[in-house]
Amino acid sequence: MLDASARAIRDEIAAGRTSAVDVCRTFLGRIEAVNPLLNAFNLVDRDRALARAADIDRRRAAGGPLGPLAGVPVAVKDNLCVRGMRTTASSRILERFVPPYDATAVERLEAAGAVIVGKTNCDEFAMGSSNENSAFGPVRNPWATDRTPGGSSGGSAAAVAARCVPLALGSDTGGSIRQPAAFCGVVGLKPTYGRVSRYGLLAFASSLDQIGPIARTAADAALALAVLAGADPADATSSQEPVPHLTAALTGDVTGLRIGVPRGFVTEGVDEAVRRAFETALDTLRRAGAALVDVALPHAKYAIPVYYLIATAEASSNLARYDGVRYGYRARGETERGVREMYSRTRDQGFGAEVKRRIVLGTYVLSAGYYDAYYLKAQQVRTLLRSDYQQAFEQVDVLAMPTSPIPPFRLGEKTADPLQMYLADVFTVSANLAGLPAISVPCGFVERPASALRSESPSAKLRRGLAEAPRAEGSASEGGPDRLPVGLQLTGRVFDESTLLRVADAYERLTDWHTQVPLL
């Protein structure tokens, strides 16, 4: 069951060949076994999950209708509100916050029968590319526990890769679903801006944030998006655009499909092993019948500075609500010194270093005398970047790039150099700035000794291997030479997730990268 897809789990439960409670217990046991090593979860609510699973079993026994995710264990990033479940955004300032309502995405998951098992660790307020900015400690990559799983949705990606859940939710502001999916060897889908309601998502940058699924297959990502997508009266930015039959698009055929490759953008600064995996993936799709077309994105080189002006400006505005008055952490003994002092101490003690850095940057670029020079100029370049993509999509159906220019890096390797950390998002931020859908699928590895890897096999062998395998010298758990996942990123037209999922699914049928499992 640990190796089963979300779709397969739902089918087994619906047919009565297993129970939702047994499935839930299996995955809860897996979380209990590996989370001390990975730190992927901030909270696991065993009682709530088992009660929910038992309700699914009663409904099936009574002959009632079952949803498309009936009994499927799901993890939710800790910046999405779940009623009665602590929601912290991995920040001390919200350490004791328990929301009285569900995010729309959570509400739709549960209406579809999903069983939410807990909240996953993330960079504080989703600000980061390595999951090292969490107030509750870093998440570790299941493929190499001395490496980052990517961020900010690192806990969700690590949980899916480590078989703690078959499906998880993340949020993506500049690559925070796709980059950790690439680093952990799983599938991560950022939908078009407005395709999924943001109601109940703790805001980072409101014109960029989007909720999406992390899964082991494109088919499971399609299944999840079909549940999540659609207009929501609680979110004025959600779109009225009809949601197509996403799973029907998974034909396995890419014959005649035009794949654009912005070679002038994706060659500079890319790790050689990542470049080879990317070129091999392109050749695989070409041999399957797709046509490769060179395209230009002349303003893409400005995406990182544009992103870090717009995102920080919006963050400084959104995070102003955390003042110690209405909810969340309040600095002790400061009220008698005055409200202003209390605000200052609360925010200083409650926010981590990266969040403070972005608030300061954002406040600066919005300040009098600098607004036109920085924020307004960034918005103008954002428009040019969007125009580049529109022109490219007149020639092609999807665009292909590496998800990240580098493989997963070591924990602590880039924390002293924020600029180098930010540059890890060079291929992902453009989709957010342009509001486009994008997906990352596994497309290879940077090699490490074979002793630290196994191909997918029956779950009995998995359990036996985990229990009996000695820690070989240089294995992932000892931080030696690594075999690290590489991701292929596909970007599509606005609201054309169907084509992205079609290409990703076809690529999976031609390769076995998505079936590889880390040996913890």
Helices and strands as residue ranges (DSSP letters): H 6-14, H 20-38, E 41-44, H 46-61, E 73-77, G 92-94, H 104-111, E 115-120, G 124-126, H 154-161, E 167-171, H 178-184, E 187-190, E 211-215, H 218-228, G 246-249, E 258-261, H 263-266, H 272-287, E 291-294, G 300-302, H 303-318, G 319-321, G 335-337, H 339-350, H 353-365, I 371-376, H 377-392, E 398-402, H 418-423, H 429-434, E 438-446, G 450-452, E 453-454, H 459-468, G 476-478, E 484-492, H 497-510, G 513-515, E 517-518
